[in-house]
Amino acid sequence: MVDFKESMARRFNNVFVCQRCNATNRSSSGKPPQCRKCGSQRLRLKKKKRKAAA
């Protein structure tokens, strides 16, 4: 499966994950102030997949 730059940007740019409820939060610019589900302010960037070793 080939990953294109556009699809990688759509999946990982400005996407945050709540550390309390694991909800995915999208933001058009910067970090959102709070989680959309639980209201927590503890957010982290979504981790990118590792490439498999040869």
C-alpha positions as CSV (number, residue, x, y, z in Angstrom):
1,M,0.0,0.0,0.0
2,V,1.3,3.4,-1.0
3,D,1.0,6.4,1.3
4,F,0.7,9.7,-0.6
5,K,1.7,13.1,0.9
6,E,-1.9,14.3,0.7
7,S,-3.3,11.3,2.6
8,M,-0.6,11.5,5.3
9,A,-1.3,15.1,5.8
10,R,-5.1,14.4,6.1
11,R,-4.5,11.6,8.6
12,F,-1.8,13.2,10.9
13,N,-1.6,17.0,10.5
14,N,-3.6,18.9,13.1
15,V,-5.1,15.7,14.6
16,F,-4.9,15.4,18.4
17,V,-5.9,12.5,20.7
18,C,-7.3,13.0,24.2
19,Q,-5.3,11.3,26.9
20,R,-8.3,10.7,29.1
21,C,-10.9,9.3,26.7
22,N,-8.9,8.6,23.5
23,A,-11.2,10.7,21.3
24,T,-9.8,12.1,18.1
25,N,-9.9,15.9,17.8
26,R,-9.2,17.7,14.6
27,S,-8.2,21.3,14.5
28,S,-7.9,23.7,11.5
29,S,-5.0,25.5,13.1
30,G,-3.0,24.8,16.3
31,K,-4.0,22.8,19.3
32,P,-7.7,22.7,20.2
33,P,-8.4,24.2,23.7
34,Q,-10.2,21.1,25.0
35,C,-11.5,17.6,24.1
36,R,-14.8,17.5,22.2
37,K,-16.1,14.6,24.2
38,C,-14.9,15.0,27.8
39,G,-13.7,18.5,28.0
40,S,-10.2,17.6,29.1
41,Q,-7.2,19.8,28.2
42,R,-4.8,16.9,28.1
43,L,-4.2,16.4,24.3
44,R,-1.3,14.9,22.4
45,L,-0.5,14.7,18.7
46,K,-1.6,11.5,16.9
47,K,1.4,9.2,16.4
48,K,2.5,8.3,13.0
49,K,3.0,4.7,11.9
50,R,6.4,3.3,11.9
51,K,7.8,1.8,8.7
52,A,8.5,-1.9,8.8
53,A,12.1,-2.9,9.0
54,A,13.5,-4.7,6.0
